[in-house]
Amino acid sequence: MSDQSLEQRAAQAKQQLDAHVRECVEWHFNPATGCDYWLNKAKKLDFDPLKDVKCFDDIKKFPHFEDDDLRGGPVERWIPRGLKDKPAYVFETGGTTGLPKSRVVMEDHWIDYEIFSETLPDEHFPKGANWLMLGPSGPRRLRLAVEHLCQVRGGICFCVDLDPRWVVKLLKKGKMQEANDYAEHVIDQALTILGGGHNIQCAFMTPKLLEKLAMKLIDQGSSIRQKGIKGIFCGGTELNQQWYRFCHEELLDGAYIAPTYGNTLMGLACGKPFDPADNYKISYYAPQPRAVVEIVDFKDYNKVVGYGETGRVKLYTFTKELFIPGFMERDEGEREKPFNKFPWDGVSGTRPFHEIAKSTVVGVY
């Protein structure tokens, strides 16, 4: 760590963000490099993004992004002209009900996870070790992204597929036993791979699957750590403070857990390194300047709440592939102060936004 004070680091990060935002807006609203979606939108705005956006705060001039614009096609309208010759992927986010939201990606899923890789401690995620990926593939980017993370770190990734939409369907129909049977089917495959002598020392899992795997191993007189796993990268809506403590005290047997908060639009917000003094609170920090998270007032989405106060999560994405000027997440949480490693605001206590929480069905993901 440099000798700079936190205030100096925060000011430097703010300057970097402002410069990155200017560069991003110039790319997305230039007719030579921008995509059809934003070039068409620009004609209806009451300001000129190329002239009037000089810093991050100027992004507030845009209306809040309508996530329904990500539903349906043609998805080609999202491909920047400056990247039209690159091979494209399409990934989905959501889709439990109705038409899913789609995002076109070229390399962002690789870049996001390369940045995340730099935050992982090598002693718990050894370079050259193989990985187990226990989560959804299909239309989501997670499988390809975790596989790339593993390869960047010099390993080979063993994948077990999961269809979260099928689990949600079963739960909505009240078919609890079938949902449990499906989860058992996934866990059995993971145990088979872990018993195969593949030098698997790292893993990605959702919280519920991690818990099921750990409990099954405990019942067998073993543990995740005894199976050779040193580090687990974990993400999902169920990762809360109480579960995090339970994980450390009952499930991990000394293995390290790296909590994350993210989605197809943002990439990965990293968890603040575990500190018992925080009483197992999990604080997340977005990968600025490529993404920014704000915690905003429930009644005024352009007003950031005070530190420690509760608000809705507002997301901004600033990459060459995607520009999102204010996406209202389906989550709420508390605003956290910057710290040395991430000298910008964070969020803790993430949970479903209270106005829609009762209508949200959470499966194994």
QUIJOVEN-V375717 format. One line per field, one symbol per residue. psi: psi as a letter, one per 40 degrees, with the letter a starting at -180 (. if undefined). burial: # if it has 9 or more other C-alpha atoms within 8 Angstrom, else .. Layout:
BEGIN
psi->???
burial->???
END
This chain:
BEGIN
psi->hieiiddddddddddddddddddddddeehddeiiddddddddeifihdddeheiddedediihhheeeehiahedeehhdeeeeihiihiihaediahiiihhiceddddddddddeehhdddghheiiihhgaibbeiedddddddddddeeahhhhhihgdddddddddeegdddddddddddddddddddeefefheiihiidddddddddddddeeaidddeehdhhhhiieegiddddddddddddfeiihgiihiadddbhhiihihhddefeihhihigiedihhihihdeheehhiiheihaihhhhhgiddhhhgghhifiiaihiiiiddgfiiaiifhihhdeeddehhhbe.
burial->.....#..##..#..#######.#######..####.##..#.....###..####.###....#.....##..#.#####.#......####.#....#######.###.######..#...###..#########..#########################..##.##...#...#..##..##.###.##.....################.##...####.###########.###.######..###.##.#####.#.######........#.######.#########...#..##....############.##############.#....###########..#.......##
END
